[in-house]
């Protein structure tokens, strides 16, 4: 038997829709590199705030982006972005980043700066012997990998998603982030044409994973 083909799984959805937990479990099941692009935008937001670059100052943002050195290291099965050789800290999950990340993520220059880096995770996965990669975000199936082997979109009722954040001990303005993510002109949060749309409002994490895993297994085994 030859080497099985490399597969790409794209999972999109809004905040607290279950993307990260689902992606990590699929990565374990199918030996995939897990790539959380939301953490990349959070880390970039943290770096720009650290440099006192406001999201309204496009010139300063473009200048700051030209000096960034982005590399990757593995953290278990997950790809971890390094900026200037430094990984993200716990602050990227804090309230300040929650309140600002959608603003920075809406800027075309910011998305352009991460586009090639995100696509480059395919090479990282291959270099480390993964069967493929599962990438989660808001524009994976529509922009980053529109030809991915599997494209999924997870959504859930905003009230339920807010409860999930609260259960994690985190504050997040779900409705406001949805508004910003879906209304931005560049790479908005949308259900990609042809993607499998799954409502996770009344499903357990295990049920969501099983739904996606069954669809993947049916095509690769």
FENKA-V255323 format. One record per pair of residues at least 24 apart in sequence whose C-alpha atoms are under 10 Angstrom apart, sorted by the first residue. I is the first residue (numbers start at 1). J is the second residue. If there is no record, write none. Layout:
# FENKA-V255323
<<I | J> <I | J>>
This chain:
# FENKA-V255323
<<3 | 131> <4 | 131> <4 | 132> <4 | 220> <4 | 221> <5 | 131> <5 | 132> <5 | 220> <6 | 32> <6 | 122> <6 | 125> <6 | 126> <6 | 130> <6 | 131> <6 | 132> <6 | 133> <6 | 149> <6 | 220> <7 | 32> <7 | 122> <7 | 130> <7 | 131> <7 | 132> <7 | 133> <7 | 134> <7 | 148> <7 | 149> <7 | 150> <7 | 216> <7 | 220> <8 | 32> <8 | 33> <8 | 122> <8 | 131> <8 | 132> <8 | 133> <8 | 134> <8 | 135> <8 | 141> <8 | 145> <8 | 147> <8 | 148> <8 | 149> <8 | 150> <8 | 151> <9 | 33> <9 | 34> <9 | 132> <9 | 133> <9 | 134> <9 | 135> <9 | 136> <9 | 140> <9 | 141> <9 | 145> <9 | 147> <9 | 148> <9 | 149> <9 | 150> <9 | 151> <9 | 152> <9 | 212> <9 | 216> <10 | 35> <10 | 133> <10 | 134> <10 | 135> <10 | 136> <10 | 137> <10 | 138> <10 | 139> <10 | 140> <10 | 141> <10 | 142> <10 | 144> <10 | 145> <10 | 146> <10 | 147> <10 | 148> <10 | 149> <10 | 150> <10 | 151> <10 | 152> <10 | 153> <10 | 195> <11 | 36> <11 | 134> <11 | 135> <11 | 136> <11 | 137> <11 | 138> <11 | 139> <11 | 140> <11 | 141> <11 | 150> <11 | 151> <11 | 152> <11 | 153> <11 | 154> <11 | 195> <11 | 196> <11 | 197> <11 | 212> <12 | 135> <12 | 136> <12 | 137> <12 | 138> <12 | 139> <12 | 140> <12 | 141> <12 | 142> <12 | 151> <12 | 152> <12 | 153> <12 | 154> <12 | 155> <12 | 189> <12 | 190> <12 | 191> <12 | 192> <12 | 195> <12 | 197> <13 | 136> <13 | 137> <13 | 138> <13 | 139> <13 | 140> <13 | 152> <13 | 153> <13 | 154> <13 | 155> <13 | 156> <13 | 178> <13 | 189> <13 | 190> <13 | 191> <13 | 197> <13 | 198> <14 | 137> <14 | 138> <14 | 153> <14 | 154> <14 | 155> <14 | 156> <14 | 158> <14 | 161> <14 | 174> <14 | 175> <14 | 177> <14 | 178> <14 | 181> <14 | 182> <14 | 189> <14 | 190> <15 | 98> <15 | 137> <15 | 138> <15 | 154> <15 | 155> <15 | 156> <15 | 158> <15 | 161> <15 | 162> <15 | 164> <15 | 165> <15 | 172> <15 | 173> <15 | 174> <15 | 175> <15 | 177> <15 | 178> <15 | 181> <16 | 154> <16 | 155> <16 | 156> <16 | 157> <16 | 158> <16 | 160> <16 | 161> <16 | 162> <16 | 163> <16 | 164> <16 | 165> <16 | 172> <16 | 174> <17 | 153> <17 | 154> <17 | 155> <17 | 156> <17 | 157> <17 | 158> <17 | 160> <17 | 161> <17 | 162> <17 | 164> <17 | 165> <17 | 198> <17 | 199> <17 | 200> <17 | 201> <18 | 136> <18 | 154> <18 | 155> <18 | 156> <18 | 161> <18 | 164> <18 | 200> <18 | 201> <18 | 204> <18 | 205> <18 | 208> <18 | 209> <19 | 135> <19 | 136> <19 | 137> <19 | 138> <19 | 152> <19 | 153> <19 | 154> <19 | 155> <19 | 205> <19 | 208> <20 | 135> <20 | 136> <20 | 137> <21 | 205> <21 | 206> <21 | 208> <21 | 209> <22 | 134> <22 | 136> <22 | 154> <22 | 205> <22 | 206> <22 | 207> <22 | 208> <22 | 209> <22 | 210> <22 | 212> <22 | 213> <23 | 78> <23 | 133> <23 | 134> <23 | 135> <23 | 136> <23 | 209> <23 | 212> <24 | 77> <24 | 78> <24 | 134> <24 | 135> <24 | 136> <24 | 209> <25 | 205> <25 | 206> <25 | 209> <25 | 210> <25 | 213> <26 | 133> <26 | 134> <26 | 209> <26 | 210> <26 | 212> <26 | 213> <26 | 216> <27 | 77> <27 | 78> <27 | 130> <27 | 131> <27 | 132> <27 | 133> <27 | 134> <27 | 135> <28 | 77> <29 | 209> <29 | 213> <30 | 130> <30 | 131> <30 | 132> <30 | 133> <30 | 134> <30 | 213> <30 | 216> <30 | 217> <30 | 220> <31 | 77> <31 | 125> <31 | 129> <31 | 130> <31 | 131> <31 | 132> <31 | 133> <31 | 134> <32 | 77> <32 | 78> <32 | 125> <32 | 126> <32 | 129> <32 | 130> <32 | 131> <32 | 132> <32 | 133> <32 | 134> <32 | 135> <33 | 74> <33 | 76> <33 | 77> <33 | 78> <33 | 79> <33 | 121> <33 | 122> <33 | 124> <33 | 125> <33 | 126> <33 | 128> <33 | 129> <33 | 130> <33 | 131> <33 | 132> <33 | 133> <33 | 134> <33 | 135> <34 | 74> <34 | 75> <34 | 76> <34 | 77> <34 | 78> <34 | 79> <34 | 80> <34 | 121> <34 | 125> <34 | 130> <34 | 132> <34 | 133> <34 | 134> <34 | 135> <34 | 136> <35 | 77> <35 | 78> <35 | 79> <35 | 80> <35 | 81> <35 | 118> <35 | 121> <35 | 122> <35 | 125> <35 | 133> <35 | 134> <35 | 135> <35 | 136> <35 | 137> <36 | 78> <36 | 79> <36 | 80> <36 | 81> <36 | 118> <36 | 134> <36 | 135> <36 | 136> <36 | 137> <37 | 79> <37 | 80> <37 | 81> <37 | 114> <37 | 118> <37 | 135> <37 | 136> <37 | 137> <37 | 138> <37 | 139> <37 | 140> <38 | 101> <38 | 102> <38 | 105> <38 | 135> <38 | 136> <38 | 137> <38 | 138> <39 | 80> <39 | 81> <39 | 88> <39 | 92> <39 | 93> <39 | 101> <39 | 136> <39 | 137> <40 | 70> <40 | 79> <40 | 80> <40 | 81> <40 | 82> <40 | 83> <40 | 88> <40 | 92> <40 | 105> <40 | 114> <40 | 117> <40 | 118> <40 | 137> <41 | 92> <41 | 97> <41 | 101> <41 | 102> <41 | 104> <41 | 105> <41 | 110> <41 | 111> <41 | 114> <41 | 137> <42 | 88> <42 | 91> <42 | 92> <42 | 93> <42 | 94> <42 | 97> <42 | 98> <42 | 100> <42 | 101> <42 | 102> <42 | 104> <42 | 105> <43 | 81> <43 | 82> <43 | 83> <43 | 87> <43 | 88> <43 | 89> <43 | 90> <43 | 91> <43 | 92> <43 | 93> <43 | 97> <43 | 101> <44 | 68> <44 | 81> <44 | 82> <44 | 83> <44 | 88> <44 | 92> <44 | 97> <44 | 101> <44 | 104> <44 | 105> <44 | 110> <44 | 114> <45 | 92> <45 | 96> <45 | 97> <45 | 98> <45 | 100> <45 | 101> <45 | 102> <45 | 103> <45 | 104> <45 | 105> <45 | 110> <46 | 88> <46 | 89> <46 | 91> <46 | 92> <46 | 93> <46 | 96> <46 | 97> <46 | 100> <46 | 101> <47 | 83> <47 | 88> <47 | 92> <48 | 104> <49 | 96> <49 | 97> <49 | 100> <54 | 100> <54 | 103> <54 | 104> <55 | 100> <55 | 101> <55 | 102> <55 | 103> <55 | 104> <55 | 105> <55 | 106> <55 | 107> <56 | 103> <56 | 104> <56 | 107> <58 | 104> <58 | 107> <58 | 108> <58 | 109> <58 | 110> <59 | 109> <61 | 104> <61 | 107> <61 | 109> <61 | 110> <62 | 107> <62 | 108> <62 | 109> <62 | 110> <62 | 113> <65 | 109> <65 | 110> <65 | 112> <65 | 113> <65 | 114> <66 | 113> <68 | 113> <70 | 113> <70 | 114> <70 | 117> <71 | 117> <72 | 117> <72 | 120> <72 | 121> <72 | 124> <73 | 124> <74 | 124> <74 | 125> <74 | 128> <77 | 125> <77 | 128> <77 | 130> <77 | 133> <78 | 125> <78 | 133> <78 | 134> <78 | 135> <79 | 121> <79 | 124> <79 | 125> <79 | 133> <79 | 135> <81 | 117> <81 | 118> <93 | 170> <93 | 171> <93 | 172> <94 | 170> <94 | 171> <94 | 172> <95 | 170> <95 | 171> <95 | 172> <95 | 173> <96 | 171> <96 | 172> <97 | 172> <98 | 170> <98 | 171> <98 | 172> <98 | 173> <98 | 174> <98 | 177> <99 | 171> <99 | 172> <99 | 173> <99 | 176> <99 | 177> <100 | 177> <101 | 177> <101 | 180> <101 | 181> <102 | 176> <102 | 177> <102 | 178> <102 | 179> <102 | 180> <102 | 181> <102 | 184> <103 | 177> <103 | 180> <103 | 181> <103 | 184> <105 | 180> <105 | 181> <105 | 184> <105 | 186> <105 | 187> <105 | 188> <106 | 180> <106 | 181> <106 | 182> <106 | 183> <106 | 184> <106 | 185> <106 | 186> <106 | 187> <106 | 188> <107 | 184> <107 | 185> <107 | 186> <107 | 187> <108 | 184> <108 | 185> <108 | 186> <108 | 187> <109 | 186> <111 | 186> <111 | 187> <112 | 186> <114 | 144> <115 | 143> <115 | 144> <116 | 144> <118 | 144> <118 | 145> <119 | 144> <119 | 145> <137 | 189> <138 | 181> <138 | 182> <138 | 187> <138 | 188> <138 | 189> <138 | 190> <138 | 191> <138 | 192> <139 | 181> <139 | 186> <139 | 187> <139 | 188> <139 | 189> <139 | 190> <139 | 191> <139 | 192> <140 | 187> <140 | 189> <140 | 192> <141 | 190> <141 | 191> <141 | 192> <141 | 193> <141 | 194> <141 | 195> <142 | 187> <142 | 188> <142 | 189> <142 | 190> <142 | 191> <142 | 192> <142 | 193> <142 | 194> <142 | 195> <143 | 186> <143 | 187> <143 | 188> <143 | 192> <144 | 187> <146 | 192> <146 | 193> <146 | 194> <146 | 195> <148 | 195> <149 | 216> <149 | 219> <150 | 194> <150 | 195> <150 | 196> <150 | 212> <150 | 215> <150 | 216> <150 | 219> <151 | 191> <151 | 192> <151 | 193> <151 | 194> <151 | 195> <151 | 196> <151 | 197> <151 | 212> <152 | 191> <152 | 192> <152 | 194> <152 | 195> <152 | 196> <152 | 197> <152 | 198> <152 | 212> <153 | 189> <153 | 190> <153 | 191> <153 | 192> <153 | 195> <153 | 196> <153 | 197> <153 | 198> <153 | 199> <154 | 191> <154 | 196> <154 | 197> <154 | 198> <154 | 199> <154 | 200> <154 | 201> <154 | 208> <155 | 191> <155 | 197> <155 | 198> <155 | 199> <155 | 200> <155 | 201> <156 | 198> <156 | 199> <156 | 200> <156 | 201> <156 | 202> <156 | 203> <157 | 199> <157 | 200> <157 | 201> <157 | 202> <158 | 201> <159 | 201> <160 | 200> <160 | 201> <160 | 202> <161 | 200> <161 | 201>>
